[in-house]
Amino acid sequence: MITGRQIREARALLGLQRSQLAARVRNITTATIMRAELVDGEPPITTAQADALKEALERAGIEFTSDPPSARLRAAEP
């Protein structure tokens, strides 16, 4: 499960506004992203919404770590 902190970090790394991220994810609103980012841990959104956000951020070049939960830009492949 992606955390609210990871969503915040990933969006910041990509330089995306909430509205820009929402436009990349089907059935996700800016308000949903804002609600998810308000917590550091498990966000108060559905599993499907969390999965959709995670997938969109990974497609944009983000890699998620689990210990500790964090986000970073994926290294370019040689």
C-alpha positions in Angstrom: 0.0 0.0 0.0 1.3 3.5 -0.9 1.4 6.0 1.9 0.3 9.6 2.0 3.9 10.7 2.5 5.0 8.7 -0.5 2.3 10.4 -2.7 3.5 13.8 -1.5 7.2 13.0 -2.0 6.5 11.5 -5.5 4.5 14.4 -6.7 7.1 16.8 -5.4 9.9 14.9 -7.2 8.0 15.1 -10.4 7.1 18.8 -9.9 3.4 18.0 -10.4 0.5 20.0 -9.0 -2.4 17.9 -7.5 -4.5 18.8 -10.5 -1.9 17.6 -12.9 -1.6 14.2 -11.1 -5.4 13.9 -11.0 -5.5 14.4 -14.8 -3.2 11.4 -15.2 -5.4 9.1 -13.1 -8.8 8.0 -14.1 -11.5 8.5 -11.4 -9.2 10.4 -9.1 -10.0 14.0 -8.1 -7.7 16.7 -6.7 -9.7 16.4 -3.4 -8.9 12.7 -3.2 -5.2 13.4 -3.6 -5.3 16.1 -1.0 -7.1 13.8 1.4 -4.6 11.1 0.8 -1.6 13.4 1.3 -2.9 14.7 4.7 -1.7 11.6 6.5 1.8 10.1 6.6 0.6 6.5 6.7 -2.2 4.6 5.0 -4.3 7.2 3.2 -8.1 7.3 3.7 -8.9 6.4 0.1 -9.9 3.1 -1.5 -7.4 0.4 -2.4 -8.3 0.9 -6.1 -7.6 4.6 -5.8 -4.3 4.0 -4.0 -3.3 1.4 -6.6 -4.2 3.8 -9.5 -2.1 6.6 -8.0 0.8 4.3 -7.4 0.7 3.0 -11.0 0.5 6.5 -12.5 3.4 7.7 -10.4 5.5 4.6 -11.3 4.8 5.2 -15.0 6.0 8.8 -14.5 9.4 7.5 -13.2 8.9 7.1 -9.5 10.2 4.1 -7.6 8.8 3.3 -4.1 10.7 1.8 -1.2 9.1 0.1 1.8 11.7 0.3 4.5 11.4 3.1 5.3 8.4 4.0 3.1 9.7 6.6 0.6 9.7 7.7 -3.0 12.6 8.4 -5.4 13.2 9.0 -9.0 13.9 5.7 -10.8 17.5 5.5 -12.1 17.9 5.7 -15.9 18.7 2.4 -17.5 22.1 2.4 -19.3 
